[in-house]
């Protein structure tokens, strides 16, 4: 996906999107971890 974005949209855009997305995903994962009860998490991963 990254290579496609570099070819079609440019290196600056692709790298900027990558740099913004990685921390965003980590932040969202932390928020979800706080919001979802532990019993529901354990129900998903037996």
Backbone atoms as SQL, in Angstrom:
CREATE TABLE atoms (id INTEGER PRIMARY KEY, chain TEXT, resi INTEGER, resn TEXT, atom TEXT, x REAL, y REAL, z REAL);
INSERT INTO atoms VALUES
  (1, 'A', 1, 'UNK', 'N', 0.822, -1.183, 0.000),
  (2, 'A', 1, 'UNK', 'CA', 0.000, 0.000, 0.000),
  (3, 'A', 1, 'UNK', 'C', 0.870, 1.253, 0.000),
  (4, 'A', 2, 'UNK', 'N', 1.909, 1.224, 0.790),
  (5, 'A', 2, 'UNK', 'CA', 2.791, 2.384, 0.872),
  (6, 'A', 2, 'UNK', 'C', 3.457, 2.657, -0.479),
  (7, 'A', 3, 'UNK', 'N', 3.885, 1.608, -1.141),
  (8, 'A', 3, 'UNK', 'CA', 4.524, 1.800, -2.443),
  (9, 'A', 3, 'UNK', 'C', 3.540, 2.369, -3.466),
  (10, 'A', 4, 'UNK', 'N', 2.297, 1.921, -3.426),
  (11, 'A', 4, 'UNK', 'CA', 1.279, 2.456, -4.330),
  (12, 'A', 4, 'UNK', 'C', 1.064, 3.944, -4.061),
  (13, 'A', 5, 'UNK', 'N', 0.976, 4.319, -2.798),
  (14, 'A', 5, 'UNK', 'CA', 0.776, 5.726, -2.458),
  (15, 'A', 5, 'UNK', 'C', 1.967, 6.576, -2.889),
  (16, 'A', 6, 'UNK', 'N', 3.157, 6.046, -2.727),
  (17, 'A', 6, 'UNK', 'CA', 4.345, 6.788, -3.150),
  (18, 'A', 6, 'UNK', 'C', 4.301, 7.023, -4.661),
  (19, 'A', 7, 'UNK', 'N', 3.932, 5.996, -5.413),
  (20, 'A', 7, 'UNK', 'CA', 3.889, 6.133, -6.871),
  (21, 'A', 7, 'UNK', 'C', 2.786, 7.070, -7.339),
  (22, 'A', 8, 'UNK', 'N', 1.605, 6.963, -6.722),
  (23, 'A', 8, 'UNK', 'CA', 0.477, 7.725, -7.256),
  (24, 'A', 8, 'UNK', 'C', 0.281, 9.089, -6.596),
  (25, 'A', 9, 'UNK', 'N', 0.633, 9.226, -5.325),
  (26, 'A', 9, 'UNK', 'CA', 0.363, 10.475, -4.612),
  (27, 'A', 9, 'UNK', 'C', 1.619, 11.232, -4.204),
  (28, 'A', 10, 'UNK', 'N', 2.742, 10.576, -4.277),
  (29, 'A', 10, 'UNK', 'CA', 3.988, 11.245, -3.941),
  (30, 'A', 10, 'UNK', 'C', 4.555, 10.797, -2.606),
  (31, 'A', 11, 'UNK', 'N', 5.850, 10.913, -2.495),
  (32, 'A', 11, 'UNK', 'CA', 6.564, 10.469, -1.293),
  (33, 'A', 11, 'UNK', 'C', 6.175, 11.291, -0.069),
  (34, 'A', 12, 'UNK', 'N', 6.059, 12.590, -0.228),
  (35, 'A', 12, 'UNK', 'CA', 5.746, 13.447, 0.926),
  (36, 'A', 12, 'UNK', 'C', 4.397, 13.077, 1.522),
  (37, 'A', 13, 'UNK', 'N', 3.397, 12.890, 0.670),
  (38, 'A', 13, 'UNK', 'CA', 2.073, 12.537, 1.166),
  (39, 'A', 13, 'UNK', 'C', 2.097, 11.180, 1.850),
  (40, 'A', 14, 'UNK', 'N', 2.701, 10.190, 1.224),
  (41, 'A', 14, 'UNK', 'CA', 2.706, 8.831, 1.765),
  (42, 'A', 14, 'UNK', 'C', 3.417, 8.778, 3.115),
  (43, 'A', 15, 'UNK', 'N', 4.555, 9.428, 3.230),
  (44, 'A', 15, 'UNK', 'CA', 5.280, 9.402, 4.494),
  (45, 'A', 15, 'UNK', 'C', 4.570, 10.206, 5.578),
  (46, 'A', 16, 'UNK', 'N', 3.944, 11.313, 5.198),
  (47, 'A', 16, 'UNK', 'CA', 3.175, 12.099, 6.161),
  (48, 'A', 16, 'UNK', 'C', 2.008, 11.289, 6.699),
  (49, 'A', 17, 'UNK', 'N', 1.307, 10.616, 5.816),
  (50, 'A', 17, 'UNK', 'CA', 0.171, 9.791, 6.239),
  (51, 'A', 17, 'UNK', 'C', 0.626, 8.656, 7.153),
  (52, 'A', 18, 'UNK', 'N', 1.751, 8.052, 6.841),
  (53, 'A', 18, 'UNK', 'CA', 2.292, 6.983, 7.675),
  (54, 'A', 18, 'UNK', 'C', 2.655, 7.499, 9.061),
  (55, 'A', 19, 'UNK', 'N', 3.301, 8.645, 9.114),
  (56, 'A', 19, 'UNK', 'CA', 3.725, 9.229, 10.390),
  (57, 'A', 19, 'UNK', 'C', 2.520, 9.632, 11.240),
  (58, 'A', 20, 'UNK', 'N', 1.445, 10.079, 10.614),
  (59, 'A', 20, 'UNK', 'CA', 0.244, 10.469, 11.350),
  (60, 'A', 20, 'UNK', 'C', -0.570, 9.237, 11.770),
  (61, 'A', 21, 'UNK', 'N', -0.641, 8.233, 10.918),
  (62, 'A', 21, 'UNK', 'CA', -1.478, 7.068, 11.194),
  (63, 'A', 21, 'UNK', 'C', -0.951, 6.180, 12.312),
  (64, 'A', 22, 'UNK', 'N', 0.327, 5.960, 12.383),
  (65, 'A', 22, 'UNK', 'CA', 0.873, 5.038, 13.386),
  (66, 'A', 22, 'UNK', 'C', 0.564, 5.518, 14.804),
  (67, 'A', 23, 'UNK', 'N', 0.868, 6.763, 15.167),
  (68, 'A', 23, 'UNK', 'CA', 0.486, 7.207, 16.512),
  (69, 'A', 23, 'UNK', 'C', -1.037, 7.233, 16.716),
  (70, 'A', 24, 'UNK', 'N', -1.780, 7.545, 15.663),
  (71, 'A', 24, 'UNK', 'CA', -3.234, 7.554, 15.770),
  (72, 'A', 24, 'UNK', 'C', -3.790, 6.185, 16.107),
  (73, 'A', 25, 'UNK', 'N', -3.257, 5.159, 15.495),
  (74, 'A', 25, 'UNK', 'CA', -3.692, 3.797, 15.769),
  (75, 'A', 25, 'UNK', 'C', -3.355, 3.407, 17.202),
  (76, 'A', 26, 'UNK', 'N', -2.178, 3.779, 17.660),
  (77, 'A', 26, 'UNK', 'CA', -1.773, 3.469, 19.033),
  (78, 'A', 26, 'UNK', 'C', -2.672, 4.191, 20.037),
  (79, 'A', 27, 'UNK', 'N', -2.981, 5.450, 19.775),
  (80, 'A', 27, 'UNK', 'CA', -3.856, 6.220, 20.672),
  (81, 'A', 27, 'UNK', 'C', -5.249, 5.603, 20.719),
  (82, 'A', 28, 'UNK', 'N', -5.805, 5.245, 19.561),
  (83, 'A', 28, 'UNK', 'CA', -7.123, 4.622, 19.534),
  (84, 'A', 28, 'UNK', 'C', -7.136, 3.279, 20.260),
  (85, 'A', 29, 'UNK', 'N', -6.073, 2.513, 20.126),
  (86, 'A', 29, 'UNK', 'CA', -5.989, 1.229, 20.825),
  (87, 'A', 29, 'UNK', 'C', -5.988, 1.436, 22.334),
  (88, 'A', 30, 'UNK', 'N', -5.268, 2.439, 22.813),
  (89, 'A', 30, 'UNK', 'CA', -5.235, 2.736, 24.255),
  (90, 'A', 30, 'UNK', 'C', -6.602, 3.181, 24.763),
  (91, 'A', 31, 'UNK', 'N', -7.301, 4.015, 23.975),
  (92, 'A', 31, 'UNK', 'CA', -8.630, 4.470, 24.373),
  (93, 'A', 31, 'UNK', 'C', -9.597, 3.286, 24.448),
  (94, 'A', 32, 'UNK', 'N', -9.566, 2.424, 23.447),
  (95, 'A', 32, 'UNK', 'CA', -10.440, 1.254, 23.454),
  (96, 'A', 32, 'UNK', 'C', -10.112, 0.322, 24.609),
  (97, 'A', 33, 'UNK', 'N', -8.842, 0.196, 24.926),
  (98, 'A', 33, 'UNK', 'CA', -8.430, -0.647, 26.043),
  (99, 'A', 33, 'UNK', 'C', -9.037, -0.143, 27.355),
  (100, 'A', 34, 'UNK', 'N', -9.128, 1.171, 27.501),
  (101, 'A', 34, 'UNK', 'CA', -9.705, 1.760, 28.714),
  (102, 'A', 34, 'UNK', 'C', -11.231, 1.638, 28.729),
  (103, 'A', 35, 'UNK', 'N', -11.875, 1.702, 27.570),
  (104, 'A', 35, 'UNK', 'CA', -13.335, 1.708, 27.498),
  (105, 'A', 35, 'UNK', 'C', -13.977, 0.329, 27.561),
  (106, 'A', 36, 'UNK', 'N', -13.307, -0.678, 26.997),
  (107, 'A', 36, 'UNK', 'CA', -13.885, -2.020, 26.929),
  (108, 'A', 36, 'UNK', 'C', -13.575, -2.766, 28.227),
  (109, 'A', 37, 'UNK', 'N', -14.600, -3.340, 28.856),
  (110, 'A', 37, 'UNK', 'CA', -14.369, -4.093, 30.099),
  (111, 'A', 37, 'UNK', 'C', -13.454, -5.302, 29.878),
  (112, 'A', 38, 'UNK', 'N', -12.712, -5.644, 30.916),
  (113, 'A', 38, 'UNK', 'CA', -11.750, -6.762, 30.825),
  (114, 'A', 38, 'UNK', 'C', -12.446, -8.071, 30.482),
  (115, 'A', 39, 'UNK', 'N', -13.640, -8.298, 31.020),
  (116, 'A', 39, 'UNK', 'CA', -14.338, -9.577, 30.747),
  (117, 'A', 39, 'UNK', 'C', -14.683, -9.704, 29.271),
  (118, 'A', 40, 'UNK', 'N', -14.995, -8.585, 28.607),
  (119, 'A', 40, 'UNK', 'CA', -15.285, -8.627, 27.174),
  (120, 'A', 40, 'UNK', 'C', -14.020, -8.920, 26.368),
  (121, 'A', 41, 'UNK', 'N', -12.910, -8.371, 26.804),
  (122, 'A', 41, 'UNK', 'CA', -11.640, -8.647, 26.122),
  (123, 'A', 41, 'UNK', 'C', -11.282, -10.111, 26.250),
  (124, 'A', 42, 'UNK', 'N', -11.460, -10.671, 27.457),
  (125, 'A', 42, 'UNK', 'CA', -11.141, -12.093, 27.672),
  (126, 'A', 42, 'UNK', 'C', -12.117, -12.992, 26.929),
  (127, 'A', 43, 'UNK', 'N', -13.339, -12.537, 26.693),
  (128, 'A', 43, 'UNK', 'CA', -14.287, -13.318, 25.911),
  (129, 'A', 43, 'UNK', 'C', -13.872, -13.407, 24.445),
  (130, 'A', 44, 'UNK', 'N', -13.200, -12.366, 23.961),
  (131, 'A', 44, 'UNK', 'CA', -12.716, -12.382, 22.577),
  (132, 'A', 44, 'UNK', 'C', -11.488, -13.260, 22.400),
  (133, 'A', 45, 'UNK', 'N', -10.643, -13.290, 23.424),
  (134, 'A', 45, 'UNK', 'CA', -9.394, -14.053, 23.363),
  (135, 'A', 45, 'UNK', 'C', -9.383, -15.109, 24.458),
  (136, 'A', 46, 'UNK', 'N', -9.971, -16.283, 24.189),
  (137, 'A', 46, 'UNK', 'CA', -10.061, -17.338, 25.223),
  (138, 'A', 46, 'UNK', 'C', -8.720, -17.952, 25.567);
